[in-house]
Amino acid sequence: MRCLQCGDPHPVPLGRRRYSCRACGAVYRAVPSAPRPVEGDPLVPYLPARMIRWVRDNDDRSPLDRETLARWYKEFDALVAKARTDEAVRAHVEEISEIPLDLLPAKPPPFPKVCAALHATCYDLALAGKRLDPSAAERLSHVRAWLAGPGRPSTWTAAPPSDPDAEHVRALIPLPDTFDAAQVRTFFCALFGVEKGPSLPGVLDRFGPEQVDAALRAYLRDGSRPLLDRVLADLDAG
């Protein structure tokens, strides 16, 4: 933020969004300007515009992996939280945010929790959203786009393949009311080819018992995994 009179970029906060210029002595109230555009930035699918500006201002060229995304979200959330009590930080956030600070979620879900909700529901945005606060919708959309793209190695679809014992799969038809740990592993191996996948409720909520039953029978019949094919197709579609 620059002085409204002389343009000096180092204001002294006086509180209640009032500032004093160290260069010319002017006292003024902050008037947020429109933040610079981010169209064309390769981070657009994976981060909100305000975070992209913050990342670029910090010249952070880290690889777009899980560790980096988790750090960016954690540090930006801390910045926004600090802005609610620090006038200087508030001014900075208001310069880069397309959404007024007071309209930003007070406590957005952390990156790992968003990932967990998406993993559990086979990357279904609507179902994942039901597991989180409504304010998480924007974050869910960006994180899912990352999981569908650069973050694909972080999905359970990329886990080492595993095939179940056919007799154990037959024991799941019809679906039992409760599952023990071994049955859960068989369930995921038959449907998705991995020992640890989404959550049982997530699978049933997304596909329903009838489709799950049909998919188990398909695996026994010819080794196909139609539900995995659908999950992969949805991720490929973005």
C-alpha positions in Angstrom: 0.0 0.0 0.0 1.3 3.4 -1.0 0.8 6.9 0.5 -2.2 8.5 -1.2 -0.3 11.9 -1.3 3.3 11.1 -2.3 3.3 7.4 -3.2 5.8 6.3 -0.5 5.3 2.5 0.0 6.1 2.3 3.7 3.1 3.6 5.7 3.1 3.6 9.5 -0.1 1.9 10.9 -2.1 4.1 13.3 -4.9 1.6 13.9 -8.5 1.4 12.6 -7.1 1.2 9.1 -5.5 4.7 9.4 -1.9 5.3 8.3 0.8 7.9 8.5 3.4 8.5 5.8 7.0 8.6 7.0 8.0 10.6 3.9 5.5 13.5 3.8 3.6 13.1 7.1 0.2 12.6 5.5 -2.4 10.8 7.5 -4.9 8.7 5.4 -7.3 5.8 5.6 -6.6 2.7 3.5 -8.6 2.4 0.4 -8.2 -1.1 -1.1 -7.5 -1.1 -4.8 -8.3 -3.9 -7.3 -5.7 -6.6 -7.0 -3.6 -7.3 -10.1 -4.9 -10.0 -12.4 -3.5 -13.6 -12.4 -5.0 -14.9 -15.7 -2.6 -17.2 -17.4 -0.7 -18.1 -14.3 -0.1 -21.9 -14.2 -1.3 -22.0 -10.6 -4.8 -20.8 -11.5 -6.4 -24.2 -11.4 -4.9 -25.1 -8.0 -5.0 -21.9 -5.9 -7.4 -19.0 -5.4 -6.1 -15.7 -7.0 -5.2 -14.2 -3.7 -2.9 -17.1 -2.8 -1.3 -16.9 -6.3 -0.4 -13.3 -5.8 1.0 -14.1 -2.4 3.1 -17.0 -3.7 4.4 -14.9 -6.6 5.2 -11.9 -4.2 7.3 -14.4 -2.2 9.0 -15.7 -5.4 8.3 -19.2 -4.3 9.2 -21.6 -7.1 8.8 -24.8 -5.1 7.6 -27.9 -7.0 3.9 -28.3 -7.0 3.9 -31.4 -4.7 1.9 -32.3 -1.6 4.5 -30.8 0.8 4.5 -27.5 -1.0 0.7 -27.2 -1.3 0.3 -28.1 2.4 2.9 -25.4 3.4 1.3 -22.7 1.2 -2.2 -23.3 2.6 -0.9 -23.4 6.2 1.2 -20.2 5.8 -1.5 -18.3 4.0 -4.1 -19.2 6.5 -1.8 -18.0 9.2 -1.4 -14.7 7.3 -5.1 -14.2 7.0 -5.6 -15.0 10.7 -2.9 -12.4 11.7 -4.5 -9.8 9.4 -7.6 -9.8 11.6 -5.7 -8.3 14.5 -2.7 -6.6 12.7 -3.4 -3.4 10.7 -0.3 -3.7 8.6 -0.9 -7.3 7.7 -4.6 -6.5 7.0 -3.5 -3.9 4.5 -1.3 -6.4 2.8 -4.0 -9.0 2.6 -6.5 -6.5 1.2 -4.0 -5.5 -1.5 -3.8 -9.1 -2.8 -7.3 -10.5 -2.1 -10.2 -10.3 -4.5 -12.4 -11.0 -1.5 -12.7 -8.6 1.5 -10.9 -9.9 4.5 -14.1 -10.0 6.6 -15.7 -12.3 4.1 -12.9 -14.8 4.0 -13.5 -18.0 6.1 -12.4 -17.4 9.7 -11.0 -21.0 10.0 -10.9 -22.8 6.7 -10.2 -26.5 6.8 -6.4 -27.3 6.5 -5.1 -28.8 3.3 -4.7 -32.4 4.8 -8.3 -32.4 5.9 -9.5 -31.3 2.5 -7.4 -34.1 0.9 -8.8 -36.6 3.3 -12.4 -35.7 2.5 -11.7 -36.1 -1.2 -9.8 -39.4 -0.9 -12.6 -40.8 1.3 -15.3 -40.0 -1.3 -13.6 -41.1 -4.4 -12.8 -37.5 -5.3 -16.5 -36.5 -5.5 -16.8 -32.8 -4.8 -20.4 -32.9 -3.5 -19.8 -35.8 -1.1 -16.5 -34.4 0.1 -18.3 -31.0 0.7 -20.8 -32.7 3.0 -17.9 -33.7 5.3 -16.6 -30.2 5.6 -17.9 -26.7 6.4 -19.7 -25.0 3.5 -16.9 -22.4 3.4 -14.6 -25.2 2.1 -16.2 -25.3 -1.4 -13.5 -23.1 -3.0 -10.7 -25.0 -1.4 -12.2 -28.3 -2.3 -12.4 -27.4 -6.0 -8.8 -26.2 -6.2 -7.4 -29.2 -4.2 -9.4 -31.7 -6.3 -8.0 -30.0 -9.5 -4.5 -30.5 -8.1 -5.2 -34.2 -7.2 -6.5 -34.7 -10.8 -3.3 -33.1 -12.2 0.1 -32.6 -10.6 -1.1 -34.3 -7.4 -2.2 -37.5 -9.0 0.7 -39.5 -7.4 -0.8 -38.5 -4.1 -4.1 -40.2 -4.8 -4.9 -43.7 -3.7 -5.3 -44.7 -7.3 -1.5 -44.5 -7.6 -0.9 -46.9 -4.8 0.9 -50.2 -5.5 -1.6 -52.6 -7.2 -3.0 -55.5 -5.2 -5.3 -58.4 -6.1 -7.6 -60.2 -3.6 -8.3 -63.8 -3.1 -11.4 -64.7 -5.1 -12.9 -66.7 -2.3 -12.6 -63.7 0.0 -14.4 -61.6 -2.6 -17.2 -64.1 -2.9 -17.7 -63.8 0.9 -18.6 -60.1 0.4 -21.6 -61.0 -1.8 -24.1 -60.0 -0.6 -22.5 -57.1 1.3 -22.2 -57.7 5.0 -23.7 -55.3 7.5 -20.3 -54.9 9.1 -16.7 -55.4 7.9 -13.6 -56.5 9.7 -10.2 -55.2 8.7 -9.4 -58.1 6.4 -12.8 -57.7 4.6 -12.1 -54.0 4.1 -8.8 -54.8 2.4 -10.5 -57.4 0.2 -13.2 -54.8 -0.7 -10.8 -52.2 -1.8 -8.5 -54.7 -3.6 -11.5 -56.1 -5.6 -13.0 -52.7 -6.5 -9.9 -50.5 -6.9 -6.9 -52.8 -6.9 -5.4 -51.1 -3.8 -5.3 -52.2 -0.1 -6.1 -48.8 1.2 -8.5 -46.6 -0.7 -11.4 -44.4 0.0 -13.7 -45.0 3.0 -16.4 -47.6 3.0 -19.2 -45.1 3.5 -17.6 -42.9 0.8 -17.8 -45.7 -1.7 -21.4 -46.7 -0.8 -22.5 -43.0 -0.8 -21.0 -42.4 -4.3 -22.0 -45.7 -6.0 -24.7 -47.3 -3.9 -24.9 -51.0 -2.8 -26.3 -52.2 -6.1 -23.4 -50.8 -8.2 -20.9 -52.0 -5.6 -22.4 -55.5 -5.7 -22.3 -55.5 -9.5 -18.6 -54.4 -9.5 -17.6 -57.2 -7.1 -19.3 -59.7 -9.4 -17.6 -58.1 -12.4 -14.2 -58.6 -10.8 -15.0 -62.2 -10.1 -16.2 -62.7 -13.6 -13.4 -61.2 -15.6 -11.1 -59.2 -13.3 -12.5 -55.9 -14.4 -12.9 -52.9 -12.0 -15.7 -50.7 -13.4 -15.8 -48.4 -10.4 -12.1 -47.7 -10.6 -12.5 -47.0 -14.3 -15.2 -44.4 -13.4 -13.0 -42.7 -10.7 -10.1 -42.5 -13.1 -12.3 -41.1 -15.9 -13.7 -38.5 -13.6 -10.1 -37.4 -12.5 -9.0 -37.4 -16.1 -11.9 -35.1 -17.0 -10.6 -32.6 -14.4 
